[in-house]
């Protein structure tokens, strides 16, 4: 079965960690597009954008982790990336289920699929920790996936769920991938989230802070998919967070070792956080080194 993601990058906007209290302008659109093009040419099969509601809804002071960071809105930037790339998959990693109405999100992802010629991925996650409400949050996440999949398949949809309802919601033009448009759920490892992903998604990406989180997720996914009735397949992905300094000397040994550890732990695919200020040549060299070491199954493949 061809894979969705083997090696991807997530473009990260953020402050200067060396001087976090000093605002600085972020790279312009041209620089971000050049970085994405270098990643695609080097062999990265997917490009992701943070979709962080905190950049919009929380002002933050000089000590805020997002203070001084210029960041382009996720789906606007993804549309621009769609016109600047040709093969890489494109998506947000990840949109919290409570920050965008599912019908609007389905429309945005469908538009991205149209613009990119069928390369969009829906990346969806639970609410932020501050809004987490246990079972309610997971039910809302599951129903949001149902709504999006229904809108990818039909031009007009009526859905009445326990948490979400739509009456004659329209989605035209339809995404070229239709109901096969891949869905990736993202969050910290947990059996309940894995079970939702097994029922509704194509892949699950762990966003854990601990170095062993990707390995832990792979073990949980493997155990849960074998117990599913019928046994289900779920592509297990991991977001590998690396220090910006790790990208200063290509090919960075620390990054290669982190990716190798993640694959060795059972992950099917890896997404690397890459600061948008990273030089395109550095990302290119990293991509070549990673592809030579770990290989890719081919950008643009789907399940």
C-alpha positions as CSV (number, residue, x, y, z in Angstrom):
1,X,0.0,0.0,0.0
2,X,1.6,3.3,-1.0
3,X,2.2,5.7,1.9
4,X,0.9,9.1,2.5
5,X,3.8,10.6,4.3
6,X,7.3,9.2,4.7
7,X,9.4,12.4,5.1
8,X,7.7,15.8,5.5
9,X,8.4,19.2,6.9
10,X,6.3,21.6,8.9
11,X,7.2,25.3,8.4
12,X,7.3,27.0,11.8
13,X,7.0,30.7,12.4
14,X,8.5,31.9,15.7
15,X,10.5,34.5,17.6
16,X,14.3,34.7,17.7
17,X,15.0,32.3,20.5
18,X,18.3,34.0,21.2
19,X,16.5,37.3,21.8
20,X,12.9,36.3,22.5
21,X,11.9,39.7,23.8
22,X,12.9,41.5,20.7
23,X,10.3,41.6,17.9
24,X,11.7,40.8,14.5
25,X,10.1,40.5,11.1
26,X,9.6,37.1,9.7
27,X,10.6,36.0,6.2
28,X,8.4,37.3,3.4
29,X,6.2,35.2,1.2
30,X,8.8,34.9,-1.5
31,X,11.4,33.5,1.0
32,X,8.8,31.0,2.4
33,X,7.9,29.8,-1.1
34,X,11.6,29.4,-2.0
35,X,12.1,27.3,1.1
36,X,9.1,25.0,0.3
37,X,10.4,24.6,-3.3
38,X,13.8,23.6,-2.0
39,X,12.2,21.0,0.3
40,X,10.2,19.5,-2.5
41,X,13.2,19.3,-4.8
42,X,15.2,17.6,-2.1
43,X,12.7,14.8,-1.7
44,X,10.4,15.8,1.1
45,X,7.0,14.5,0.2
46,X,4.8,16.8,2.2
47,X,4.8,20.4,3.4
48,X,2.8,21.4,6.5
49,X,1.9,24.7,8.2
50,X,1.2,25.3,11.9
51,X,-2.4,26.4,12.5
52,X,-2.0,28.0,15.9
53,X,-5.1,29.9,17.1
54,X,-3.0,31.5,19.8
55,X,-1.4,33.7,17.1
56,X,-4.9,35.3,16.5
57,X,-6.8,35.1,19.8
58,X,-4.1,35.7,22.4
59,X,-2.3,39.0,22.3
60,X,0.7,37.9,24.4
61,X,3.3,40.2,25.9
62,X,7.0,40.4,25.4
63,X,7.5,37.0,27.3
64,X,4.9,35.2,25.2
65,X,6.3,32.3,23.1
66,X,4.8,33.9,20.1
67,X,5.8,37.5,20.8
68,X,7.7,39.2,18.0
69,X,6.8,36.5,15.5
70,X,5.3,37.3,12.1
71,X,3.2,34.4,10.9
72,X,1.0,34.1,7.8
73,X,-2.5,32.6,8.2
74,X,-2.3,28.8,7.6
75,X,-4.7,28.2,4.8
76,X,-3.9,31.5,3.0
77,X,-0.3,30.4,2.9
78,X,-1.1,26.9,1.9
79,X,-3.0,28.3,-1.2
80,X,0.2,30.2,-2.1
81,X,2.3,27.0,-1.6
82,X,-0.1,25.1,-3.9
83,X,0.8,27.4,-6.8
84,X,4.6,27.3,-6.0
85,X,4.9,23.5,-5.7
86,X,3.9,20.6,-7.9
87,X,4.2,17.2,-6.1
88,X,4.3,17.7,-2.3
89,X,1.3,17.1,-0.3
90,X,0.0,20.2,1.6
91,X,-1.9,20.6,4.8
92,X,-2.1,22.2,8.3
93,X,-0.7,20.3,11.2
94,X,-3.0,20.6,12.8
95,X,-6.3,22.6,12.9
96,X,-7.9,22.3,16.3
97,X,-11.5,21.1,16.0
98,X,-12.9,24.0,17.9
99,X,-11.2,26.8,16.0
100,X,-12.8,26.5,12.6
101,X,-16.4,25.4,11.8
102,X,-16.1,21.9,10.1
103,X,-18.1,23.1,7.1
104,X,-15.8,26.1,6.6
105,X,-12.7,23.9,7.1
106,X,-14.0,21.4,4.5
107,X,-14.5,24.3,2.1
108,X,-10.9,25.6,2.7
109,X,-9.4,22.1,2.3
110,X,-11.5,21.5,-0.8
111,X,-10.3,24.8,-2.3
112,X,-6.7,23.9,-1.5
113,X,-7.2,20.5,-3.2
114,X,-8.6,22.3,-6.3
115,X,-5.7,24.8,-6.4
116,X,-3.0,22.2,-5.9
117,X,-4.4,19.7,-8.3
118,X,-5.4,17.1,-5.8
119,X,-2.6,17.3,-3.2
120,X,-4.4,18.5,-0.1
121,X,-4.5,16.7,3.2
122,X,-6.9,17.5,6.1
123,X,-5.0,17.8,9.3
124,X,-7.3,17.9,12.3
125,X,-6.7,17.7,16.0
126,X,-8.5,17.9,19.4
127,X,-9.1,21.2,21.1
128,X,-6.2,23.0,22.8
129,X,-5.5,21.8,26.3
130,X,-7.2,24.9,27.7
131,X,-10.5,23.8,26.0
132,X,-10.1,20.0,26.5
133,X,-13.3,18.4,27.7
134,X,-12.6,14.7,27.5
135,X,-15.3,12.6,25.8
136,X,-17.0,15.7,24.5
137,X,-13.8,16.8,22.7
138,X,-13.3,13.4,21.1
139,X,-16.9,13.1,20.0
140,X,-16.7,16.6,18.4
141,X,-13.5,15.6,16.7
142,X,-15.0,12.4,15.3
143,X,-18.1,14.2,14.1
144,X,-16.0,16.9,12.5
145,X,-14.2,14.3,10.4
146,X,-17.6,12.8,9.4
147,X,-18.8,16.3,8.3
148,X,-15.7,17.0,6.3
149,X,-15.7,13.6,4.6
150,X,-19.4,14.0,3.7
151,X,-18.7,17.4,2.1
152,X,-15.8,16.0,0.2
153,X,-18.1,13.4,-1.3
154,X,-21.4,15.3,-1.9
155,X,-22.2,18.8,-3.1
156,X,-24.8,19.3,-0.4
157,X,-25.0,17.7,3.0
158,X,-27.3,17.5,5.9
159,X,-25.9,16.1,9.1
160,X,-27.4,15.9,12.6
161,X,-25.0,14.6,15.1
162,X,-24.7,14.8,18.9
163,X,-22.2,17.7,18.7
164,X,-22.5,19.0,15.2
165,X,-25.4,19.7,12.8
166,X,-25.6,21.0,9.2
167,X,-28.6,21.7,7.1
168,X,-28.0,21.7,3.3
169,X,-24.4,22.7,3.6
170,X,-22.9,23.1,0.1
171,X,-19.3,22.5,-1.1
172,X,-18.8,23.4,-4.7
173,X,-16.4,22.9,-6.5
174,X,-15.8,19.5,-5.0
175,X,-12.2,18.5,-4.2
176,X,-10.5,16.5,-7.0
177,X,-9.7,13.7,-4.5
178,X,-13.3,13.5,-3.4
179,X,-14.0,11.3,-0.4
180,X,-10.4,9.8,-0.8
181,X,-8.9,13.1,0.4
182,X,-6.6,12.0,3.2
183,X,-7.4,12.8,6.8
184,X,-4.7,13.0,9.4
185,X,-5.6,13.3,13.1
186,X,-2.9,14.9,15.2
187,X,-2.5,15.0,19.0
188,X,-0.6,13.6,21.9
189,X,-0.6,9.9,22.2
190,X,-3.6,8.3,23.8
191,X,-5.7,5.2,23.2
192,X,-9.0,7.0,22.8
193,X,-7.5,9.3,20.1
194,X,-6.0,6.2,18.4
195,X,-9.4,4.5,18.3
196,X,-11.1,7.6,16.8
197,X,-8.3,7.7,14.1
198,X,-8.8,4.0,13.4
199,X,-12.5,4.6,12.8
200,X,-12.3,7.8,10.8
201,X,-8.8,8.7,9.6
202,X,-6.1,7.6,7.3
203,X,-3.2,8.5,9.6
204,X,-2.4,9.7,13.1
205,X,0.5,12.1,13.9
206,X,1.8,12.3,17.4
207,X,2.7,15.8,18.6
208,X,4.4,14.8,21.9
209,X,7.0,16.8,23.6
210,X,9.0,13.9,24.9
211,X,11.7,12.4,22.8
212,X,10.1,8.9,23.2
213,X,6.6,10.0,22.4
214,X,6.7,8.9,18.7
215,X,8.0,5.4,19.8
216,X,5.2,5.2,22.4
217,X,2.6,6.1,19.8
218,X,3.8,3.6,17.3
219,X,3.4,0.9,19.9
220,X,-0.1,2.0,20.9
221,X,-1.2,2.3,17.2
222,X,0.1,-1.2,16.4
223,X,-1.7,-2.8,19.4
224,X,-5.0,-1.0,18.8
225,X,-5.1,-1.6,15.0
226,X,-4.5,-5.3,15.6
227,X,-7.4,-5.4,18.1
228,X,-9.8,-3.4,15.8
229,X,-12.7,-5.3,14.4
230,X,-12.0,-5.7,11.5
231,X,-8.3,-5.1,12.0
232,X,-7.6,-1.6,10.7
233,X,-4.6,0.0,9.1
234,X,-3.5,3.4,10.4
235,X,-0.4,5.2,9.2
236,X,1.5,6.2,12.3
237,X,3.3,9.5,11.9
238,X,5.4,11.6,14.3
239,X,6.3,15.2,14.4
240,X,10.0,15.5,15.3
241,X,10.8,18.8,17.0
242,X,14.3,19.9,16.6
243,X,16.2,23.0,17.9
244,X,16.7,25.7,15.2
245,X,20.5,25.3,15.8
246,X,20.2,21.8,14.5
247,X,19.7,23.1,11.0
248,X,22.7,25.4,10.9
249,X,25.2,22.8,9.6
250,X,23.9,20.5,6.9
251,X,23.5,17.7,7.0
252,X,22.7,18.0,10.7
253,X,23.7,14.8,12.5
254,X,21.2,15.5,15.4
255,X,18.3,15.7,13.0
256,X,19.2,12.5,11.2
257,X,19.7,10.6,14.4
258,X,16.2,11.8,15.7
259,X,14.6,10.7,12.5
260,X,16.3,7.3,12.7
261,X,15.2,6.8,16.3
262,X,11.6,7.6,15.3
263,X,11.6,5.1,12.4
264,X,13.3,2.5,14.5
265,X,10.5,2.9,17.1
266,X,7.9,1.9,14.6
267,X,6.7,5.1,13.0
268,X,5.7,4.9,9.4
269,X,6.3,8.6,8.6
270,X,8.1,11.6,10.0
271,X,7.4,15.3,9.8
272,X,10.2,17.7,10.8
273,X,9.7,21.1,12.3
274,X,11.7,23.6,10.2
275,X,12.0,27.3,11.2
276,X,11.0,29.4,8.2
277,X,14.2,31.4,8.6
278,X,16.3,28.3,7.7
279,X,18.3,28.7,4.5
280,X,16.9,26.8,1.5
281,X,20.3,25.3,0.8
282,X,20.3,23.8,4.3
283,X,16.8,22.3,3.9
284,X,17.9,20.9,0.5
285,X,21.0,19.3,1.9
286,X,19.0,17.8,4.8
287,X,16.4,16.4,2.5
288,X,19.0,14.8,0.3
289,X,20.7,13.2,3.3
290,X,17.4,11.9,4.8
291,X,16.2,10.5,1.5
292,X,19.5,8.7,0.9
293,X,19.3,7.3,4.5
294,X,15.6,6.5,4.9
295,X,14.0,6.8,1.4
296,X,10.6,8.0,0.4
297,X,7.7,6.2,-1.3
298,X,7.0,9.1,-3.7
299,X,5.5,12.5,-3.2
300,X,1.9,12.7,-4.1
301,X,1.1,9.1,-3.3
302,X,-2.1,8.3,-1.3
303,X,-3.5,5.4,0.5
